[in-house]
Amino acid sequence: AEGQVVSAAAAADAREAAACLDEGAEISNWSNTYRVQPARYYSPTSLEQLSAVVRHADRQGDTLRVVGNALSPNAIGFSDEGMVTLRHLSAVVALDTERMQVTVQPGITVRELVEYLAPHGLTLQNFASIDEQQLGGFVQVGAHGTGAAIPPVEEQVVALKLLTPANGLMTLSRDASPNLFRMAKVGLGALGVVTELTLQCVPRHRLRERTFVMSRGEVQARHAEMLRDNKHLRYMWIPYTDTVVVVASNPVADSYRLPKGEERQERRALEDSETEDDPALAAREMLMRHAPAKDAQHAGALSFAQLRDELLAVMGADQDSVRRINLAESEFWRRSQGARVDYSDRVLGFECGGDQWVVEVALRCGTRSEPTGDDIQFTLDLLDVIERNQVPAPSPIEQRWSARSSAYMSPAYSDEPDALFSWVGIIMYLPEGDAETRDQVTFAWEQYKELCRPLWAKYGAKQHWAKIERPRTGAELMEIRRQLRAAYPVNAFNEVRLLLDPHATLSNRFIHNAFDPQVKRAW
């Protein structure tokens, strides 16, 4: 009789899983560097259906990898076996305006949540560059914004519900199973499926953002002061120039208005009569010289990020072309200095460009009260590596900061409350549709990364989980695994995996490569 009950439950789970199975799904990540056609792709519409899918996969011995909006550059959520999307689980479950806490399902995007919170006078503490992330994935990979006193996004989570193959639905918080909570906050989707998150919000507020240009020497001399005096600070270093773009943002009262003349110069299209007022004029003229078929109307409609993409496509991604494009970008920012005021969610995001390879690392740089300066020296050393080796490195080298995280698997984990971390990203852009040039850029990218690795080791830098590129050789795999074991409590993480997901149902090749010692070769 017991066997019949189990068999009936298994059959019911199989029916529920089949009901939300999408046939022939093909998914690509945001940067168009990875594409997958999973054998099974589920789109559950309820927690009950999701639970049935997880039980069915675990019972069948199938892989079931959770994916958000597929924004991770390294496709950490992809699997060619089984995948499940939580896009239909996107409701706001509860709002406590007194505590300023909101409980949501994991499929809601940052943008959707911010729009929901705005009428209630609330918002999120910080934002990354874009706002299309689903909250579940946003937290699980340890995303971050910028601000020396503001931690990565997982620290906004005060409680979560985790659906596990072995233990079913678990509720974790700072008070309920706190150590497991700290492990699961940045769980990489490998410990369980996050089904609910309670986030600590802050009052909705406006920021005055000031964009200005400094030299490398000026940044080095004034960095400690700028880090101390600005709630949000971001640098964009432009290789092969002495230009550093500084973006500093601080709260202002709702009644604050920018003094006349401080407004940041907006771009103007080439057909305007006063083309000298267009900050991107040099880049637009460069595009029309190298691609005569692209007229002034086309060039005038592009943002600078779009101009950069088109220039790299028509001029090539060799070192000399990249250097000239970087010089045009330096001129654009010099002519774009100024300020603007808006709500924080509209200020802290920024345009990232098109298809791309990207890696980002986090490095400890002292404490907020006693910064070491390693953050700036790291970037200066990186620029030296680029320029000595004539790497075709486009702009920008993006540098941001965060406070520490209490999540054990965060690159910014520390048990020191005052710990300070800097996040530095490098990038190469891939022209759309040109397979030969994309291959050339990819080859240059691999060389670029290899030149960076000794620098990462020197400064103890840890790669962002969503940006650890897949190993291409067995030697590279073993080195990545060595670095991860030196940087994280891998044994403890694996113990929790074994406890909550003993059949590795929620793993994929990335997780197996990173954490399972029996895997000997790259994929």
N, C-alpha and C positions, 0 to 999 in steps of 0.2 A: 504493500500500500504506500509505503514511504517512497519507494522508487517510482510509482505511478505519479505521485504528487510532484516529485522532482522533474520527471519527464514532462508533465503538463506545464510546469513553470518554464522549462527550457523551450518548449514549443511556443508558449505565449511570448517569450522574449524574442524568439526567432521571427515571429510574425510582426512584432513591433519594429524590430530592426529592419525587416524587409519593407515595411510601410514607409520608412523615411530614407530609403536607399536611393541615391541619385546615380543613375547609370551614365557612364561615359564622361564623368566630370574631368576637366583639365584645369589645373590651377597653376598660375605663375606668381612669383613673388613681386613685390612692388618695384624693385629695381630691375626686373626682367633678366635676372641672371640664373634663375632656376625655374624649372617647369616640371610638373608631375601629373601623371594620369593614374590615380590610385585605383587599385582593384575594387575597393569598396569605399564609397564616400557617403556619409550619413549626414542628414540635416534634421535632427530631432526638433520637434516643436513644443515639447514639454519636458519637465524634469523626469516624469515617469518614463517617457519614451527614451530619453538619454540614459536613464538607469538600465533599461532593458537592453540598449545597444552595448553598454559597457559589460553587463553580465554575459550577453551573448558572445561578444568577442573573447572575453576571458575564458568562457566555457569551451569555445572552439579552438583556443590557442592562437587566435588572430591578433595581429598588431592593430591598435587603434590610437592614432596620434591626433591630438587636439590641435586645431588651427584656428587662429583669429582671422584678421583681415589679410593675412599673408604678407605683412609688411617687413618681416625680418629679412635683412640682406642675405643671411646664410640659410634661409628656409628651414629654420630649426623645427618648425611644425609640420614639415612635409614627410610623407611616406608613400612608397609605391604600393604598399599593401593596403592598410585601412586608415581612413581619416574621418574625423567628425568635426563639423563646423557648428558653432554655437550662435550663429547669426540670428536665429529665431528666438533665442533666449536672451532678450534684450530689454526686459521691463525694469522700471523702477519699482522696487518692492516696498520701500518705506522711506519716509523723510522725517527726521526729528530736528525741527528748526531750533529748538532750545539747545540741544547738544551740538548742533551744526553737523549732524551725521546723516549720510544717505546710504541706503542698502539697495544694491542693484544686482541684476543678473549679469553674467560675464560678457554677453554679446553686445551690450550697449557700447557705443563708441564714445570717445572723449568728447567729441563735438555734440553728440546727442545729450550727454549728461550735462554738459555746461549750459546748453540751451534750456534744459529742464530746470536747473538750479537758479538761473538768472532771475526769474520773477520772484524768487524767494530771497533774493539778496545774498546768495551764496555762490561760491565757485570752488574750484580745486586749488590746492596750494601752489602748484607749479605745473608747467607744461613742457613737453618736448618740442621738437621742431614742427611736427605735424599733429593733426587732431583726428585722424581717421582710425586710430588704433582702437580695437576692442579692449575693454578694461581688463578682461581676464588675461589676455596675452601681454598687455601693457605692463601688468604687475609681475607676471611669472618670469619674464626675462630681465627684470630689474632695470626698467627704463628710467630716465632722469631728465631734468631740465637744467637750469643753471641758477646758482646762488650759493655762496659759501656757507650760509647758515640753514640751507634747505636741503633735506635728505632726498634720496631717490624716491620714486613714487610708491614703492612697496611700504614705506613708512607711513603713508596716509591710511593704510589698511589697519583697522582696529579689530576686525573679525572676518572670518571667511568660512564658507562651507565647502568641503572637499569630498567629492564622490570617488571612492576608492574601490578597486576590484575586490580586495580582501575584506574590508571593514564596512563597506557601504558608505552611507553619508555621515561625515564627521563634521562637527562644529569646532573650530579652533579660534582662539583669541589670545590676547595678552594674559588673560586670567585662566582660560581653559586650555590645558596642554600648552603652556607658553613656549617650551623648547621645540615642540613639534610645529607650532605656529611659526616660529622663527625660521625653521627649516623649510616649511611649505610656502612661505610668502614668495620666495624666489625658488620655486620648485621645478621650473623648466617644463611643466606639464607632465613630469615623469613620476610624480607621487600620487596624483589623483587629478580628476577634472574639477576645476574650480566652478562651482555652480552659483555662488552668491558671495558678494563682497560688501562689507560695511566700511565706508570711507569717512575720514575726518575732513570736513570742509572748512573753509575760511570765509569771512565776509567778502562779498564781491567788491572789487576795488579797481581804481584806475592807476595807471603807471605813466610816468613821463619817461619816455625812451629817448636817449641822446646818442646819436651816431656820429663819431668823429674819427679822424685818422691821426695816428702817431707813428714815429719811427720805432724800430726795434729797441734802440737805446733808450728812448723815452719810456717805452713800456717797461723795460727792465728797471728803470730808476723809480717809476711811480706805481709799480704793480701792487705792492703791499698796501699802499694808500687807497688805490682804486678798489681792491678786493674788500677792504674794510668799509669803505664809504658807500658802496652800491649793493642794494639788495640782490640784483641780478646783474651779472657781468659776463660778457662773451667777447672773445677775440677771434678775428679772422686774419690769419697770417697769410700773406700772398708771396709764394716762393719767387725768387729771382727779382724781388723788389725790396725796398726798405719800408714797405707799407704794412701797417697793422691796423685793421679796422676794429674799433672799440665800440661795443654796443652796451650801454649802461642804462638800467631801468630802476626807478624808485617810485614808491607810492606817492600820490598827490591827492588832495581833497577833491571831492566831486565838483566843487566850484572853481577849481584851478583852470586858468586859461593860459596858453602859451603867449609870452610877450611877442609883439609884432617883430617879424624878422627872424625868429628862431625856427620857423617851420622848416622841416627837411625838404630840400628841393625835389620836386616830383619830376619824373622823366617827361619829355615832350617828344612827340612824333616828328619825323624828319620833314613831313609836309607842312609843319607849322612855320610861320614866317621867321620866328626867332629861334632858329635851330641851335644857336650858341647856348641856349638855356637848357638843352638836353644833356643830362649828365652822361648818357651812354652814346653820345654822338660819335666818338672815336671808334667804338665797337661797331656801330651801325654802318659807318662808312667803310670799315674794314670788311664787313660782311659783303657789302655790295661790290667792293673791289674784287674779292675772291669768288663771288658767286653773282655775276652780272644779271642772271635771270631773276634774282631776288630784288624787287624794286623797293623804293622808299616806303611805300605803303606797307609792304610786308615787314620790312626791317623795323619800321616805326611802331608796329603793334607788339613787338616782343619785349618781355621783361629781360633784365640782364642775364638771369639764369638761362633763359631760352636762347638769348644771343650767344652765350658761351657754348651751349650745346651745338648750335648751328655752325659756329666758327670752328670748333674742333672737328666737326664732320667735314667741312669743306677744305680746311687748311691742313688737316692731319694732326695726329697726336704726337709728333716728334718733339724733341726738347726745344728746338728753336721756335716752332709754331706756338707751343704752350707758353713759352716765355713771353712772346709778343702778345698773346691773349691775356696773360696775367698783367702785363703792363697796361693794357686797355682797361682791365678791371680795376687796377689801382687808380687810374684816372677817373673812372666812374665813381668810385667811393669818395675821392677827393672832392668831387663836384656834387656829392649827395649828402654832405654833412648837414646836421641839423637835428631837430627834435620833433616828436609827435606825442600826443596824449590819447590814450584809449584804455578800454578795460583790459585787464591782464591777459585774458585768453586771446585777445586780438593783437597783443603786442609781442608776446613771448615766442610765438611761432615764427618760422621763416622758411623761405623757399629753398628746397634742397637740390634742384636740378633734376635731370631726367635719369635714364638708365645709367647704372653706375656700379663700380666695385667700391666697397668702403670697409674700413676697419677702424674701430675705436678702442682705446685703452683707457683704463683708470689707474692713476698712480697717487700714492700717498705723498702729501707735500706739507707735512707738519700738522699744526693745529691752527684754528682760527686766531687764537691769541699769539701763537708763535709760528708763523709760516716759515718754511725752510728756503723757499725760492726754487725748489727742485722743479716745480711746474714750468717756470719760465726757462730754466736752464735746459730742461728736457726738450722744449720746443726749439730753442736755439740750436741745440745739438742735432735735432731732426732736420732743421733747415740746412745745417752744415753738411749732413749726410746727403741730402737732396742735391745741393748745389755743387759739392765736390764730385759727385758721381753723375752729374748732369741727368738726373732723373726727370722725365717729362711729367712733373707733378703739377697739376692744375690747382687753382685756388678754389676754396680756401683750405688751409689747415685750421680746423675748427677746434677752439679750446673753451671749455666750460668748467664749472666747479660744482661740488655738492658737499654737504655735510656727510657724516657717516651713516651707514645703515646697520640696523640690528639683525638683519637677515643673514644667516650664516653663509649662504651661497651668493651674496651680492659681491661684485667686485669692489664695492666701497664698504665692506664689512669692517667694523672695528668695535672693540669694547670701550674705547675712549670717547666719551660724549663730544669732545671738542675737536675730534679728528677732521682733517680737511683733505679732500680728494680733488684732483683735476682730471677731466676727461678730454682726451685729444683724439681727433679723428682725421684720417687721411683718406683720399678719394681719387678715383680716376673715372671719367665719364665715358660711356659707351655710345657711339653713334647708332641711332636706330636703323635697322634694316641693312647695314653694311657688314656682312659677315666677315670679310677679310680684315677690315679695320678693327672690328670688335676682337678678332683673334690677336691682332697686333697689340691692342691695348691690354688684353688679358695677359699676354706674354710679358709686357712691360710691368704690369701690376704684380706679377709673381716675383719679378726681380726687385721691385720696390719694397714689397713685404720682407723679402729676405734681408735687404739692407737694414730694415727697421728692427729686426728681431734682436740683434745684440743690444740695441738701445733699450728695448722693452725690458730685457733681462737686467741691464745695468740699473734701471730705476725701479725694478720690481713691479712693472706695469702689468695689469691684468686686462685681457680682452673682454669687451662687452659680450654677453652670452649670445646676443642676436647677431653678432658680427665676427664670431670666430669662423673663419673660412674652413671649408671642408678639406681635410688632409688629402694630398694627391699621391703620397708615397707612404710606404710603411715606416720609413725613418721619420717623416714629418708627423705621422700619427703618434709614434712613441714619444716624440718631443712634446707634442701638445699634451699627451696624457701625463708626462712627467711634470710639466708646468702646472697643470690643474691640480695634481696631488700635492704640489708644493704650496699652492695658493689657497686651497679649499679643504674642508673636512670631508674628503671624498669617501672615506670609510664609513663615516657616520651617515652620509647621504645614501650610500648603498644599503646600509642597514635599514634605513627608513623605507627605501624602495622595496626591499625584501619583505618588510612587514606589511606594507600597504598594497604592493603590486608584485606578489611573489612570482608571477609568470611573465613579468616584463611586458604586459599587455600594452602599456602606455608608452613604451619606448620606440625608438626608431634607430636608424643607423648612426645618427649623430650621438644619441644617448649611449648606444652600445660602444661606439668608438671612444667616447670620452670617459666612460666609467667602468666598462666591463673588461677586466684584465685578460680574459681568454681571447679577445679579439686581437688578431695579430697583423691585419693588413688594412689599408685604407680602402675606401670605396670610390 
